[in-house]
């Protein structure tokens, strides 16, 4: 590589790569050369099927999509479940009691075991009814029929989210472990309204959520510790699953 190219690299990156001192190329300039080679292979692979460079690139692209889809919807659900739990304290008390009375130790909390808790399942369903993780809309439902000689299965079929079961397991496990380990209570002065403080513009715009967590005083909550709410202010009254 000529000295002009070395100096040009210094100017392009805005930093001293010390090429003239070491008489060697840097990782920055070698990366450019590698990128050009990879780009050429990608273009060739589109025209020559025998070049399989596109396959691993496609795998990488799908992995990135799975990473993004596996993070954003899950953290949206976590935000929503805590928002509704703090808003409807009776629901929080019932759910906490179900979780703590169903297990004898923290190690028993597994996605499979938590899936057997009916109130936990109903609460997550109710949360998703009120607060969709994907605000852009869901695939059209099909009752199951044959259309134009092709069978369309019941439900969204191949358009169903491939990470749905993973998200369910993550949500059950996270919620179960938090409610087993901590007592939750809202922070005074930071109350939010779902109708006024939440909005959607392609993505969810959510308010900051303040939660006070303290170590659980007891792992088995007696029924008399339930918090009562005014009539008609129960989460189960809002939306039927």
C-alpha angles and dihedrals in degrees: 000000000000124000090247091060091047091052090045089056090054091052094044095052095036093229138090109261092180094229096148092049097050099028087222135110119249131234089256095059093041089053090058091053092049091048091054091051093048091048091053091051092050092054092047092049090060090059100032112050091194090071103082098191090112093062098066090040090054089049090052091050092051091047090054091050091050090050092052094043090046094054110036100049092042095052089046089056092047090053092048097048093053092045092055094040091055091045095050105041095177089060089049091052094049093046093047091050093049092052097044095044093049097059135048097201141018091249090065091066105104131149090248094051093044090052088069093062106101098196092049090051091047092049093052090048090050092049092052089048090057099035118029113208089217109049094187093076136264131262118278114267121239125205090212117268146143112260120184091345093306121109114232108200123227111275127014091320114194090000090068116117109265091209097051097107092046090052091049091052093047093049095048093046096045095046093044094050094046095049091045093051104035142038111227128210134165121254112243114243095026101081115146135197121225092211096046107030101040122072139163127223102161085304132043117269106204133181123240110273119217116200128175111215122190128175110274112265092209135005093218114057115203118224093247090067092069116121115233123221132198116271112275093021096098122117092227088060093061104064133006113223 
